[in-house]
Amino acid sequence: MNKNEIKVPPANGHYSQSVSHGDLVFISGQLPIKDGIVPSTLAEEVRSVLRKIEAILIANGCVRSDVLQSRVYIVGIEKWSEVNEIYADFFGNHKPARAIVPVSELHFGCSIEIEAIARKT
């Protein structure tokens, strides 16, 4: 990601996009919404969420490999293989601890939400 393109999305409620405690960074659940629009495909939704997470990581002085744990909420567990492929491409050889949580629905009709914990190095 080009540093000129890094824009941490504003929080749309009573929460922080991230909170640091010691060397840990807790990233709130990220939805794939930009300017009030949800991408039209699952692949675009996943990439949008991962770009937001990366922007928040960079704003906190972290990189992808600093992610220790993630929690992925997905509407329709049958979509998991597509999500997993994009997620694996994003993280490469780095494999954070992860939980997959199938849910019946997410806010704004989104198909995915991801939260994460990272450590500052």
PEFENPE-V333812 format. One record per helix or strand of 3 or more residues. SS is the DSSP state (helix for helix, strand for strand). FROM is the first residue (numbers start at 1). TO is the last residue. If there is no record, write none. Layout:
BEGIN
ss->[SS,SS]
from->[FROM,FROM]
to->[TO,TO]
END
This chain:
BEGIN
ss->[helix,strand,strand,helix,helix,strand,helix,strand,helix,strand]
from->[3,18,24,42,64,67,77,97,107,112]
to->[5,21,31,59,66,75,91,103,109,119]
END
